[in-house]
Amino acid sequence: MYLVKTPWLLRKWYASLTWKMPADEKTIYLTFDDGPHEQATPFVLAQLKQYNAKGTFFCIGKNVVAYPDIYRQVIAEGHAVGNHTHNHVNGWKTGDKQYLSNVLEAAKYIDSDLFRPPYGRITRFQTTLLQKAAVRGLHTGVKAGANGFRIIMWSVLSGDFDVKLSPEQCLQNVLLNVEPGSIVVFHDSTKAWNRLQYALPGVLEALKKQGYQFKSL
């Protein structure tokens, strides 16, 4: 079970996490979890380019190792990247030290101080550990951030990961719930592919017509 729109009480309880961006203008922040993926990620990149849009890709470390050229393409085309652990681990089912170790393993290949917990499941202590961790581009030596990870959550879920949803429902999940500053979650993954390839172009087309622009975090 999941909520398409994040309730204000949850945002207040985890106030140190980023759930939404300032709403000074009609801007949406599209994010993509679980890549790079050999089919879905190039599709996303092509769609974003068509609409002159920028996105943020929360990558799994082992997938960056598997598809380094696609990862480099994401960066070369001006999009942001973030850490999504090395093996897509669930913080509620993983010990604190093991969780931090997995995130830092991914940081060897992903130079970013942005982090999103898989499934959105992270304990308060794990949050503290990550916000205090030194993130310094362990693989390339490029300084990514000296003050710990910035943990990015979301305000709207497309639901593209849900095999019970139709592509049309995923599209409506976004269009009916976004507002200026919304952080929207899609997935560039095998599981989401059937819904992503319908919903993402529909979101870009509809919101562009409404005067929205799409920026990276």
GROMACS elastic network, one bead per residue, 0.5 to 0.9 nm:
[ bonds ]
;  ai    aj funct       b0    kb
    2     5     6  0.89700   500
    2   157     6  0.87570   500
    2   159     6  0.87190   500
    3     6     6  0.62882   500
    3     7     6  0.80775   500
    3   156     6  0.84154   500
    3   157     6  0.75033   500
    4   155     6  0.80006   500
    4   156     6  0.55273   500
    4   158     6  0.68580   500
    4   159     6  0.71100   500
    4   173     6  0.66422   500
    4   174     6  0.82685   500
    4   177     6  0.80122   500
    5   154     6  0.84733   500
    5   155     6  0.56005   500
    5   157     6  0.65070   500
    5   173     6  0.85586   500
    5   177     6  0.67067   500
    5   178     6  0.86616   500
    6     9     6  0.85508   500
    6    10     6  0.70930   500
    6    11     6  0.73033   500
    6    19     6  0.81739   500
    6   154     6  0.71695   500
    6   155     6  0.50191   500
    6   156     6  0.64614   500
    6   157     6  0.82545   500
    7    10     6  0.56506   500
    7    11     6  0.66594   500
    7    12     6  0.88987   500
    7   155     6  0.82128   500
    8    11     6  0.50120   500
    8    12     6  0.60984   500
    8    13     6  0.86138   500
    9    12     6  0.50337   500
    9    13     6  0.61223   500
    9    14     6  0.86736   500
   10    13     6  0.50254   500
   10    14     6  0.62517   500
   10    15     6  0.82223   500
   11    14     6  0.53233   500
   11    15     6  0.56206   500
   11    16     6  0.87329   500
   11    17     6  0.77688   500
   11    18     6  0.83524   500
   11    19     6  0.65772   500
   11   155     6  0.89519   500
   12    16     6  0.85941   500
   13    16     6  0.85961   500
   14    17     6  0.58120   500
   14    18     6  0.86958   500
   14   124     6  0.81686   500
   15    18     6  0.74967   500
   15    19     6  0.84240   500
   16   127     6  0.88359   500
   16   150     6  0.89955   500
   16   151     6  0.81657   500
   17   127     6  0.85192   500
   17   150     6  0.73751   500
   17   151     6  0.53602   500
   17   152     6  0.61481   500
   17   153     6  0.67567   500
   18    21     6  0.74852   500
   18   150     6  0.76436   500
   18   151     6  0.61709   500
   18   153     6  0.57158   500
   18   154     6  0.74147   500
   19   151     6  0.89316   500
   19   152     6  0.64113   500
   19   155     6  0.56406   500
   19   182     6  0.81013   500
   19   183     6  0.69286   500
   20    23     6  0.84558   500
   20    29     6  0.87421   500
   20   152     6  0.85995   500
   20   153     6  0.79198   500
   20   154     6  0.63723   500
   20   155     6  0.59910   500
   20   181     6  0.57410   500
   20   182     6  0.53833   500
   20   183     6  0.55853   500
   21    27     6  0.89375   500
   21    28     6  0.86749   500
   21    29     6  0.81145   500
   21   180     6  0.81887   500
   21   182     6  0.64778   500
   21   183     6  0.71327   500
   21   217     6  0.86298   500
   22    25     6  0.83631   500
   22   180     6  0.78984   500
   22   181     6  0.54859   500
   22   182     6  0.87371   500
   23    26     6  0.71144   500
   23    27     6  0.72946   500
   23   179     6  0.81299   500
   23   182     6  0.80987   500
   24    27     6  0.81301   500
   24   180     6  0.74562   500
   24   181     6  0.77558   500
   25   180     6  0.63240   500
   25   181     6  0.77735   500
   25   212     6  0.83464   500
   25   213     6  0.88820   500
   26   179     6  0.76712   500
   26   181     6  0.72893   500
   26   210     6  0.88460   500
   26   211     6  0.68348   500
   26   213     6  0.64278   500
   26   214     6  0.87716   500
   27   179     6  0.81825   500
   27   180     6  0.52450   500
   27   181     6  0.56665   500
   27   182     6  0.76613   500
   27   211     6  0.87518   500
   27   212     6  0.53928   500
   27   214     6  0.57033   500
   27   215     6  0.68224   500
   28   178     6  0.78243   500
   28   179     6  0.75258   500
   28   180     6  0.60683   500
   28   181     6  0.55065   500
   28   182     6  0.54062   500
   28   183     6  0.64597   500
   28   184     6  0.75455   500
   28   207     6  0.88008   500
   28   212     6  0.67546   500
   28   213     6  0.62525   500
   28   215     6  0.64606   500
   28   216     6  0.87023   500
   29    54     6  0.80864   500
   29    55     6  0.65545   500
   29    56     6  0.76511   500
   29   181     6  0.69205   500
   29   182     6  0.61216   500
   29   184     6  0.61242   500
   29   185     6  0.88014   500
   29   213     6  0.86460   500
   29   214     6  0.57340   500
   29   215     6  0.54012   500
   29   216     6  0.59103   500
   29   217     6  0.68048   500
   30    53     6  0.89179   500
   30    54     6  0.76841   500
   30    55     6  0.51438   500
   30    56     6  0.64727   500
   30    57     6  0.87528   500
   30   182     6  0.83369   500
   30   183     6  0.60738   500
   30   185     6  0.63965   500
   30   186     6  0.74119   500
   30   214     6  0.68496   500
   30   215     6  0.73634   500
   30   216     6  0.71745   500
   30   217     6  0.87625   500
   31    55     6  0.56701   500
   31    57     6  0.57364   500
   31    58     6  0.72130   500
   31   154     6  0.87648   500
   31   183     6  0.70208   500
   31   184     6  0.58606   500
   31   185     6  0.50614   500
   31   186     6  0.60291   500
   31   187     6  0.79344   500
   31   216     6  0.79435   500
   31   217     6  0.86142   500
   32    35     6  0.75222   500
   32    41     6  0.87351   500
   32    44     6  0.87108   500
   32    55     6  0.75545   500
   32    56     6  0.62933   500
   32    58     6  0.59804   500
   32    59     6  0.81926   500
   32   184     6  0.84498   500
   32   185     6  0.59481   500
   32   188     6  0.58730   500
   33    36     6  0.85754   500
   33    56     6  0.87052   500
   33    57     6  0.60543   500
   33    59     6  0.62161   500
   33    60     6  0.80137   500
   33    84     6  0.74295   500
   33   116     6  0.85172   500
   33   118     6  0.83859   500
   33   185     6  0.72667   500
   33   186     6  0.64333   500
   33   188     6  0.60809   500
   33   189     6  0.77515   500
   34    37     6  0.78364   500
   34    57     6  0.81186   500
   34    58     6  0.63960   500
   34    59     6  0.53500   500
   34    60     6  0.54946   500
   34    63     6  0.79295   500
   34    84     6  0.70934   500
   34    88     6  0.76659   500
   34   118     6  0.84144   500
   34   187     6  0.62363   500
   34   188     6  0.61801   500
   34   189     6  0.61631   500
   35    38     6  0.84401   500
   35    40     6  0.81018   500
   35    41     6  0.67002   500
   35    57     6  0.73361   500
   35    58     6  0.71068   500
   35    59     6  0.50302   500
   35    60     6  0.61133   500
   35    61     6  0.88700   500
   35    63     6  0.61998   500
   35    64     6  0.75036   500
   35    67     6  0.88828   500
   35    71     6  0.84134   500
   35   187     6  0.75910   500
   35   188     6  0.54696   500
   35   189     6  0.62266   500
   36    39     6  0.88586   500
   36    40     6  0.79873   500
   36    41     6  0.58662   500
   36    42     6  0.87651   500
   36    57     6  0.82442   500
   36    58     6  0.87724   500
   36    59     6  0.62214   500
   36    60     6  0.73922   500
   36    63     6  0.56066   500
   36    64     6  0.60385   500
   36    66     6  0.82988   500
   36    67     6  0.63418   500
   36    68     6  0.82107   500
   36    70     6  0.64063   500
   36    71     6  0.61212   500
   36    74     6  0.88399   500
   36   188     6  0.70694   500
   36   189     6  0.79413   500
   37    40     6  0.54811   500
   37    41     6  0.52163   500
   37    42     6  0.78289   500
   37    63     6  0.72510   500
   37    64     6  0.88969   500
   37    66     6  0.89994   500
   37    67     6  0.73184   500
   37    70     6  0.78422   500
   37   188     6  0.62628   500
   37   189     6  0.59651   500
   37   190     6  0.76736   500
   38    41     6  0.63769   500
   38    42     6  0.70213   500
   38    67     6  0.72052   500
   38    70     6  0.75033   500
   38   189     6  0.88231   500
   39    42     6  0.59780   500
   39    43     6  0.65132   500
   39    44     6  0.89934   500
   39   188     6  0.82949   500
   39   189     6  0.82014   500
   39   190     6  0.81507   500
   39   193     6  0.85504   500
   40    43     6  0.51181   500
   40    44     6  0.62153   500
   40    45     6  0.87199   500
   40   187     6  0.84224   500
   40   189     6  0.60403   500
   40   190     6  0.72890   500
   40   192     6  0.87340   500
   40   193     6  0.64453   500
   40   196     6  0.81981   500
   40   197     6  0.80870   500
   41    44     6  0.50494   500
   41    45     6  0.61840   500
   41    46     6  0.86319   500
   41    70     6  0.74454   500
   41    71     6  0.88974   500
   41    74     6  0.83834   500
   41   188     6  0.54794   500
   41   189     6  0.78640   500
   42    45     6  0.50165   500
   42    46     6  0.61585   500
   42    47     6  0.86559   500
   42    70     6  0.73491   500
   42    73     6  0.86760   500
   42    74     6  0.86383   500
   43    46     6  0.51770   500
   43    47     6  0.62893   500
   43    48     6  0.86965   500
   43   188     6  0.86914   500
   43   197     6  0.77879   500
   44    47     6  0.51395   500
   44    48     6  0.61459   500
   44    49     6  0.85586   500
   44   188     6  0.73768   500
   44   196     6  0.86815   500
   44   197     6  0.82567   500
   44   200     6  0.78996   500
   44   201     6  0.89505   500
   45    48     6  0.51762   500
   45    49     6  0.61235   500
   45    50     6  0.86288   500
   45    54     6  0.89300   500
   45    55     6  0.87881   500
   45    73     6  0.86342   500
   45    74     6  0.72008   500
   45    77     6  0.80922   500
   46    49     6  0.51635   500
   46    50     6  0.62336   500
   46    51     6  0.89373   500
   47    50     6  0.51297   500
   47    51     6  0.66167   500
   47    52     6  0.86710   500
   47    53     6  0.83011   500
   47   200     6  0.78452   500
   47   201     6  0.66053   500
   47   204     6  0.81960   500
   48    51     6  0.53608   500
   48    52     6  0.59771   500
   48    54     6  0.63413   500
   48    55     6  0.75363   500
   48   201     6  0.87119   500
   48   204     6  0.80387   500
   48   214     6  0.88164   500
   49    53     6  0.61010   500
   49    54     6  0.78861   500
   49    77     6  0.83515   500
   50    53     6  0.76451   500
   51    54     6  0.88928   500
   51   204     6  0.69323   500
   51   205     6  0.78747   500
   51   208     6  0.78636   500
   51   214     6  0.87811   500
   52   213     6  0.85997   500
   52   214     6  0.80342   500
   53    79     6  0.89497   500
   53   204     6  0.83883   500
   53   213     6  0.69874   500
   53   215     6  0.64460   500
   53   216     6  0.84464   500
   54    77     6  0.86239   500
   54    78     6  0.70164   500
   54    79     6  0.55032   500
   54    80     6  0.79484   500
   54   213     6  0.88325   500
   54   214     6  0.56555   500
   54   216     6  0.51799   500
   54   217     6  0.89505   500
   55    78     6  0.85752   500
   55    79     6  0.54156   500
   55    80     6  0.64317   500
   55    81     6  0.85497   500
   55   214     6  0.70637   500
   55   215     6  0.59831   500
   55   217     6  0.74746   500
   56    74     6  0.89950   500
   56    79     6  0.58623   500
   56    81     6  0.54071   500
   56    82     6  0.71322   500
   56   215     6  0.82743   500
   56   216     6  0.51877   500
   56   217     6  0.62156   500
   57    74     6  0.78879   500
   57    79     6  0.74968   500
   57    80     6  0.62281   500
   57    82     6  0.59897   500
   57    83     6  0.85258   500
   57   188     6  0.86609   500
   57   216     6  0.89518   500
   58    80     6  0.85446   500
   58    81     6  0.56639   500
   58    83     6  0.54209   500
   58    84     6  0.53475   500
   58    85     6  0.89741   500
   58   114     6  0.81452   500
   58   115     6  0.72485   500
   58   116     6  0.67489   500
   59    62     6  0.86649   500
   59    63     6  0.71598   500
   59    64     6  0.68826   500
   59    71     6  0.84114   500
   59    81     6  0.68893   500
   59    82     6  0.60219   500
   59    83     6  0.55149   500
   59    84     6  0.52374   500
   59    85     6  0.76815   500
   59    86     6  0.83828   500
   59   106     6  0.86240   500
   59   110     6  0.76530   500
   60    63     6  0.53505   500
   60    64     6  0.64593   500
   60    65     6  0.89187   500
   60    82     6  0.88404   500
   60    83     6  0.66405   500
   60    84     6  0.50157   500
   60    85     6  0.55557   500
   60    86     6  0.51208   500
   60    87     6  0.63683   500
   60    88     6  0.64124   500
   60   106     6  0.69366   500
   60   110     6  0.86907   500
   61    64     6  0.51236   500
   61    65     6  0.64097   500
   61    66     6  0.87383   500
   61    83     6  0.74238   500
   61    84     6  0.72857   500
   61    85     6  0.62060   500
   61    87     6  0.67834   500
   61    88     6  0.85701   500
   61   103     6  0.84164   500
   61   105     6  0.73633   500
   61   107     6  0.74160   500
   61   108     6  0.81223   500
   61   109     6  0.63542   500
   61   110     6  0.69537   500
   62    65     6  0.50372   500
   62    66     6  0.62649   500
   62    67     6  0.87178   500
   62    85     6  0.87303   500
   62    86     6  0.54849   500
   62    87     6  0.63676   500
   62   106     6  0.73515   500
   62   109     6  0.87545   500
   63    67     6  0.59650   500
   63    68     6  0.80051   500
   63    71     6  0.88022   500
   63    86     6  0.81063   500
   63    87     6  0.86369   500
   64    67     6  0.51328   500
   64    68     6  0.51814   500
   64    69     6  0.84969   500
   64    70     6  0.80065   500
   64    71     6  0.60636   500
   64   106     6  0.86389   500
   64   109     6  0.68757   500
   64   110     6  0.77427   500
   65    68     6  0.56840   500
   65    71     6  0.89416   500
   65   109     6  0.73011   500
   66    69     6  0.89709   500
   67    70     6  0.55612   500
   67    71     6  0.64553   500
   67    72     6  0.88759   500
   68    72     6  0.61514   500
   68    73     6  0.85640   500
   69    72     6  0.50879   500
   69    73     6  0.61427   500
   69    74     6  0.87751   500
   70    74     6  0.63548   500
   70    75     6  0.88994   500
   71    74     6  0.52463   500
   71    75     6  0.67319   500
   71    76     6  0.87713   500
   71    81     6  0.86999   500
   72    75     6  0.52354   500
   72    76     6  0.60155   500
   72    77     6  0.86325   500
   73    77     6  0.60944   500
   73    78     6  0.87681   500
   74    77     6  0.54863   500
   74    78     6  0.68710   500
   74    79     6  0.57752   500
   74    80     6  0.76269   500
   74    81     6  0.78044   500
   75    78     6  0.53336   500
   75    79     6  0.53629   500
   75    80     6  0.65184   500
   75    81     6  0.72638   500
   76    79     6  0.74978   500
   78   216     6  0.87511   500
   79   215     6  0.86184   500
   79   216     6  0.62703   500
   79   217     6  0.87854   500
   80   112     6  0.84434   500
   80   216     6  0.58436   500
   80   217     6  0.65972   500
   81   110     6  0.74763   500
   81   111     6  0.78994   500
   81   112     6  0.64500   500
   81   114     6  0.74088   500
   81   216     6  0.88977   500
   81   217     6  0.87224   500
   82   110     6  0.69637   500
   82   111     6  0.77540   500
   82   112     6  0.54525   500
   82   113     6  0.68781   500
   82   115     6  0.53936   500
   82   116     6  0.72416   500
   82   152     6  0.89773   500
   83    86     6  0.80666   500
   83   103     6  0.71794   500
   83   106     6  0.66801   500
   83   107     6  0.67941   500
   83   110     6  0.62951   500
   83   111     6  0.81309   500
   83   112     6  0.66850   500
   83   113     6  0.75270   500
   83   114     6  0.60837   500
   83   116     6  0.64275   500
   83   117     6  0.84450   500
   84    87     6  0.82550   500
   84    88     6  0.65898   500
   84    89     6  0.86635   500
   84   103     6  0.73114   500
   84   106     6  0.76896   500
   84   114     6  0.88013   500
   84   115     6  0.59597   500
   84   116     6  0.53188   500
   84   117     6  0.59513   500
   84   118     6  0.63044   500
   85    88     6  0.54788   500
   85    89     6  0.66195   500
   85    99     6  0.81934   500
   85   100     6  0.87478   500
   85   102     6  0.58031   500
   85   104     6  0.77177   500
   85   105     6  0.76456   500
   85   106     6  0.55539   500
   85   107     6  0.81107   500
   85   115     6  0.80878   500
   85   116     6  0.80944   500
   85   117     6  0.72671   500
   85   118     6  0.74953   500
   86    89     6  0.76600   500
   86   102     6  0.55566   500
   86   103     6  0.60209   500
   86   104     6  0.80570   500
   86   105     6  0.61240   500
   86   107     6  0.81642   500
   87   102     6  0.72341   500
   87   103     6  0.87243   500
   87   106     6  0.82656   500
   88   102     6  0.89117   500
   88   117     6  0.81884   500
   88   118     6  0.57353   500
   88   119     6  0.86082   500
   89    92     6  0.89108   500
   89    93     6  0.79849   500
   89    94     6  0.72176   500
   89    99     6  0.74143   500
   89   102     6  0.79059   500
   89   117     6  0.80887   500
   89   118     6  0.63587   500
   89   119     6  0.86513   500
   90    93     6  0.54691   500
   90    94     6  0.62074   500
   90    99     6  0.83245   500
   90   117     6  0.75749   500
   90   118     6  0.60409   500
   90   119     6  0.67913   500
   90   120     6  0.83240   500
   90   121     6  0.60595   500
   90   122     6  0.73105   500
   91    94     6  0.50681   500
   91    95     6  0.74641   500
   91    96     6  0.77808   500
   91    99     6  0.65199   500
   91   117     6  0.73229   500
   91   118     6  0.77286   500
   91   119     6  0.86394   500
   91   120     6  0.84686   500
   91   121     6  0.53514   500
   91   123     6  0.64766   500
   91   126     6  0.76476   500
   92    95     6  0.80530   500
   92   121     6  0.58891   500
   92   122     6  0.59151   500
   92   123     6  0.64643   500
   93   121     6  0.88995   500
   94    97     6  0.84591   500
   94    98     6  0.65462   500
   94    99     6  0.59420   500
   95    98     6  0.52743   500
   95    99     6  0.59958   500
   95   100     6  0.86820   500
   95   126     6  0.89327   500
   96    99     6  0.50960   500
   96   100     6  0.62570   500
   96   101     6  0.85508   500
   96   123     6  0.84737   500
   96   125     6  0.75097   500
   96   126     6  0.58572   500
   96   129     6  0.82437   500
   97   100     6  0.52253   500
   97   101     6  0.60773   500
   97   102     6  0.86143   500
   97   126     6  0.84999   500
   97   129     6  0.89478   500
   98   101     6  0.50096   500
   98   102     6  0.61636   500
   98   103     6  0.87270   500
   99   102     6  0.51564   500
   99   103     6  0.63698   500
   99   104     6  0.87039   500
   99   126     6  0.75233   500
  100   103     6  0.51542   500
  100   104     6  0.61738   500
  100   105     6  0.85564   500
  100   126     6  0.73273   500
  100   129     6  0.72402   500
  100   130     6  0.69384   500
  100   133     6  0.86794   500
  101   104     6  0.51199   500
  101   105     6  0.60914   500
  101   106     6  0.87422   500
  102   105     6  0.50357   500
  102   106     6  0.64656   500
  102   107     6  0.87237   500
  103   106     6  0.52017   500
  103   107     6  0.63242   500
  103   115     6  0.86362   500
  103   130     6  0.85456   500
  104   108     6  0.66910   500
  104   133     6  0.89321   500
  104   135     6  0.81185   500
  104   138     6  0.81445   500
  105   108     6  0.55021   500
  105   109     6  0.77447   500
  105   138     6  0.86483   500
  106   109     6  0.56580   500
  106   110     6  0.61487   500
  106   111     6  0.89970   500
  107   111     6  0.61004   500
  107   112     6  0.74491   500
  107   113     6  0.87779   500
  107   135     6  0.74856   500
  107   136     6  0.83405   500
  107   137     6  0.64411   500
  107   138     6  0.61740   500
  107   139     6  0.72067   500
  108   111     6  0.73468   500
  108   137     6  0.64063   500
  108   140     6  0.74225   500
  109   137     6  0.78029   500
  109   138     6  0.75415   500
  109   139     6  0.56163   500
  109   140     6  0.76601   500
  110   113     6  0.89445   500
  110   137     6  0.72266   500
  110   138     6  0.85620   500
  110   139     6  0.78955   500
  110   140     6  0.89484   500
  111   114     6  0.89936   500
  111   135     6  0.81182   500
  111   136     6  0.75020   500
  111   138     6  0.76588   500
  111   139     6  0.78321   500
  111   140     6  0.76590   500
  111   141     6  0.87407   500
  111   142     6  0.70853   500
  111   143     6  0.76422   500
  111   144     6  0.54799   500
  111   145     6  0.87513   500
  112   115     6  0.78490   500
  112   135     6  0.75802   500
  112   136     6  0.83732   500
  112   137     6  0.72625   500
  112   143     6  0.85736   500
  112   144     6  0.50394   500
  112   145     6  0.71105   500
  112   149     6  0.82149   500
  113   135     6  0.62090   500
  113   136     6  0.83709   500
  113   137     6  0.88834   500
  113   144     6  0.56529   500
  113   145     6  0.53579   500
  113   146     6  0.83839   500
  113   147     6  0.85184   500
  113   148     6  0.67555   500
  113   150     6  0.59114   500
  113   151     6  0.84078   500
  114   145     6  0.89904   500
  114   149     6  0.56721   500
  114   151     6  0.60219   500
  114   152     6  0.66828   500
  114   217     6  0.86280   500
  115   130     6  0.86648   500
  115   149     6  0.61264   500
  115   150     6  0.60354   500
  115   152     6  0.59106   500
  115   153     6  0.86248   500
  116   119     6  0.88391   500
  116   120     6  0.71702   500
  116   150     6  0.85604   500
  116   151     6  0.57030   500
  116   152     6  0.52032   500
  116   153     6  0.61778   500
  117   121     6  0.59972   500
  117   122     6  0.62576   500
  117   151     6  0.78620   500
  117   152     6  0.81657   500
  117   153     6  0.78467   500
  118   121     6  0.63198   500
  118   122     6  0.82319   500
  119   122     6  0.85422   500
  120   153     6  0.69528   500
  120   154     6  0.89422   500
  122   125     6  0.83000   500
  122   126     6  0.62831   500
  122   127     6  0.67039   500
  123   126     6  0.51395   500
  123   127     6  0.62271   500
  123   128     6  0.87478   500
  124   128     6  0.63733   500
  124   129     6  0.87841   500
  125   128     6  0.50043   500
  125   129     6  0.62396   500
  125   130     6  0.87041   500
  126   130     6  0.62229   500
  126   131     6  0.85536   500
  127   130     6  0.53102   500
  127   131     6  0.61394   500
  127   132     6  0.86838   500
  127   149     6  0.89537   500
  127   151     6  0.77981   500
  128   131     6  0.51541   500
  128   132     6  0.62799   500
  128   133     6  0.86243   500
  129   132     6  0.53487   500
  129   133     6  0.61176   500
  129   148     6  0.84706   500
  130   133     6  0.50020   500
  130   134     6  0.83794   500
  130   148     6  0.60254   500
  130   149     6  0.55471   500
  130   150     6  0.81605   500
  130   151     6  0.81577   500
  131   134     6  0.84421   500
  131   147     6  0.71718   500
  131   150     6  0.65484   500
  131   151     6  0.76360   500
  132   146     6  0.89631   500
  132   147     6  0.64436   500
  132   149     6  0.72540   500
  133   146     6  0.80095   500
  133   147     6  0.70605   500
  133   149     6  0.67278   500
  134   145     6  0.70111   500
  134   146     6  0.51631   500
  134   147     6  0.60656   500
  134   148     6  0.51238   500
  134   149     6  0.78392   500
  135   138     6  0.74581   500
  135   143     6  0.72694   500
  135   144     6  0.58827   500
  135   145     6  0.51427   500
  135   146     6  0.56333   500
  135   147     6  0.73283   500
  135   148     6  0.58799   500
  135   149     6  0.68896   500
  136   139     6  0.87172   500
  136   140     6  0.88668   500
  136   141     6  0.66964   500
  136   142     6  0.63926   500
  136   145     6  0.57870   500
  136   146     6  0.63593   500
  137   140     6  0.56435   500
  137   143     6  0.52428   500
  137   144     6  0.53771   500
  137   145     6  0.80581   500
  138   141     6  0.55997   500
  138   142     6  0.76356   500
  138   143     6  0.83634   500
  138   144     6  0.89554   500
  139   142     6  0.80425   500
  140   143     6  0.86080   500
  141   144     6  0.87277   500
  143   146     6  0.73444   500
  145   148     6  0.64584   500
  145   149     6  0.74099   500
  146   149     6  0.85778   500
  147   150     6  0.86751   500
  152   183     6  0.88545   500
  153   183     6  0.77692   500
  153   185     6  0.88869   500
  154   157     6  0.72660   500
  154   182     6  0.74321   500
  154   184     6  0.60174   500
  154   185     6  0.67158   500
  155   177     6  0.87196   500
  155   178     6  0.80931   500
  155   181     6  0.89110   500
  155   182     6  0.57242   500
  155   183     6  0.53191   500
  155   184     6  0.63249   500
  155   185     6  0.83056   500
  156   159     6  0.89628   500
  156   173     6  0.78248   500
  156   174     6  0.66037   500
  156   177     6  0.67017   500
  156   178     6  0.67521   500
  156   182     6  0.68361   500
  156   183     6  0.62862   500
  156   185     6  0.64375   500
  157   160     6  0.80710   500
  157   170     6  0.85461   500
  157   173     6  0.71739   500
  157   174     6  0.70412   500
  157   183     6  0.86443   500
  157   184     6  0.58716   500
  157   185     6  0.50519   500
  157   186     6  0.71747   500
  158   161     6  0.81672   500
  158   169     6  0.84722   500
  158   170     6  0.50856   500
  158   171     6  0.68668   500
  158   172     6  0.81566   500
  158   173     6  0.54825   500
  158   174     6  0.55066   500
  158   184     6  0.69965   500
  158   185     6  0.59452   500
  158   186     6  0.59718   500
  158   187     6  0.88796   500
  158   196     6  0.88551   500
  158   199     6  0.82102   500
  159   162     6  0.54595   500
  159   163     6  0.87290   500
  159   165     6  0.73202   500
  159   169     6  0.83034   500
  159   170     6  0.56269   500
  159   171     6  0.89043   500
  159   173     6  0.73496   500
  159   174     6  0.88604   500
  159   185     6  0.80520   500
  159   186     6  0.75128   500
  159   187     6  0.89577   500
  159   192     6  0.85613   500
  159   195     6  0.86392   500
  160   163     6  0.75009   500
  160   165     6  0.74304   500
  160   166     6  0.85563   500
  160   167     6  0.74442   500
  160   169     6  0.89570   500
  160   170     6  0.58794   500
  160   171     6  0.87995   500
  160   185     6  0.86354   500
  160   186     6  0.63518   500
  160   187     6  0.67806   500
  160   191     6  0.81696   500
  160   192     6  0.50522   500
  160   193     6  0.78199   500
  160   194     6  0.81923   500
  160   195     6  0.53716   500
  160   196     6  0.59966   500
  160   199     6  0.80862   500
  161   164     6  0.89218   500
  161   165     6  0.85193   500
  161   186     6  0.79761   500
  161   187     6  0.68511   500
  161   189     6  0.84007   500
  161   191     6  0.60066   500
  161   193     6  0.83937   500
  161   195     6  0.79356   500
  161   196     6  0.86618   500
  162   165     6  0.56367   500
  162   166     6  0.86541   500
  162   170     6  0.89241   500
  162   191     6  0.81379   500
  162   192     6  0.73514   500
  162   195     6  0.87542   500
  163   166     6  0.77057   500
  163   191     6  0.75339   500
  163   192     6  0.76379   500
  163   194     6  0.89127   500
  163   195     6  0.84520   500
  165   168     6  0.81005   500
  165   169     6  0.61455   500
  165   170     6  0.68269   500
  165   195     6  0.81373   500
  166   169     6  0.51939   500
  166   170     6  0.65572   500
  166   171     6  0.88692   500
  166   194     6  0.88924   500
  166   195     6  0.68533   500
  167   170     6  0.51634   500
  167   171     6  0.64088   500
  167   172     6  0.88156   500
  167   194     6  0.71313   500
  167   196     6  0.73114   500
  167   197     6  0.83265   500
  167   198     6  0.59094   500
  167   199     6  0.59801   500
  168   171     6  0.51474   500
  168   172     6  0.63320   500
  168   173     6  0.86632   500
  168   195     6  0.79476   500
  168   198     6  0.75529   500
  168   199     6  0.68596   500
  169   172     6  0.50540   500
  169   173     6  0.60411   500
  169   174     6  0.88319   500
  169   195     6  0.89466   500
  169   199     6  0.84890   500
  170   173     6  0.50319   500
  170   174     6  0.67276   500
  170   175     6  0.89045   500
  170   195     6  0.68812   500
  170   196     6  0.81822   500
  170   198     6  0.86441   500
  170   199     6  0.60514   500
  171   174     6  0.55453   500
  171   175     6  0.63421   500
  171   176     6  0.86324   500
  171   195     6  0.84815   500
  171   196     6  0.88487   500
  171   198     6  0.76636   500
  171   200     6  0.73539   500
  171   202     6  0.65942   500
  171   203     6  0.64377   500
  172   176     6  0.56889   500
  172   177     6  0.81899   500
  172   199     6  0.83440   500
  172   203     6  0.86622   500
  173   176     6  0.57422   500
  173   177     6  0.63789   500
  173   178     6  0.86037   500
  174   177     6  0.54299   500
  174   178     6  0.58722   500
  174   184     6  0.74506   500
  174   199     6  0.86424   500
  174   203     6  0.71541   500
  175   178     6  0.59149   500
  175   179     6  0.89502   500
  175   203     6  0.67275   500
  175   206     6  0.78954   500
  175   207     6  0.77341   500
  176   179     6  0.89584   500
  177   182     6  0.87173   500
  178   181     6  0.82221   500
  178   182     6  0.57493   500
  178   183     6  0.83054   500
  178   184     6  0.78393   500
  179   182     6  0.56061   500
  180   212     6  0.80541   500
  183   217     6  0.89782   500
  186   192     6  0.81087   500
  186   196     6  0.70937   500
  186   200     6  0.79925   500
  187   190     6  0.86761   500
  187   191     6  0.83501   500
  187   192     6  0.59899   500
  187   193     6  0.79018   500
  187   196     6  0.71919   500
  188   191     6  0.85629   500
  188   192     6  0.68123   500
  188   193     6  0.69498   500
  188   196     6  0.75423   500
  189   192     6  0.54351   500
  189   193     6  0.59923   500
  189   196     6  0.87790   500
  190   193     6  0.51857   500
  190   194     6  0.81998   500
  191   194     6  0.76587   500
  191   195     6  0.87911   500
  192   195     6  0.56610   500
  192   196     6  0.57515   500
  192   197     6  0.85471   500
  193   196     6  0.50176   500
  193   197     6  0.60632   500
  193   198     6  0.87544   500
  194   197     6  0.58950   500
  194   198     6  0.71116   500
  195   198     6  0.54849   500
  195   199     6  0.59823   500
  195   200     6  0.83308   500
  196   199     6  0.51577   500
  196   200     6  0.56041   500
  196   201     6  0.83749   500
  197   200     6  0.60705   500
  197   201     6  0.69957   500
  197   202     6  0.89970   500
  198   201     6  0.61906   500
  198   202     6  0.65435   500
  198   203     6  0.89925   500
  199   202     6  0.51081   500
  199   203     6  0.61045   500
  199   204     6  0.86820   500
  200   203     6  0.51437   500
  200   204     6  0.62269   500
  200   205     6  0.85724   500
  201   204     6  0.51429   500
  201   205     6  0.60152   500
  201   206     6  0.84942   500
  202   205     6  0.52041   500
  202   206     6  0.60040   500
  202   207     6  0.83924   500
  203   206     6  0.53170   500
  203   207     6  0.59004   500
  203   208     6  0.81334   500
  204   207     6  0.55191   500
  204   208     6  0.58275   500
  204   209     6  0.85250   500
  204   212     6  0.89294   500
  204   214     6  0.85208   500
  205   208     6  0.53189   500
  205   209     6  0.63732   500
  205   210     6  0.89033   500
  206   209     6  0.53086   500
  206   210     6  0.65511   500
  207   211     6  0.64884   500
  207   212     6  0.54622   500
  207   213     6  0.78782   500
  208   211     6  0.51998   500
  208   212     6  0.51380   500
  208   213     6  0.65792   500
  208   214     6  0.86035   500
  209   212     6  0.73696   500
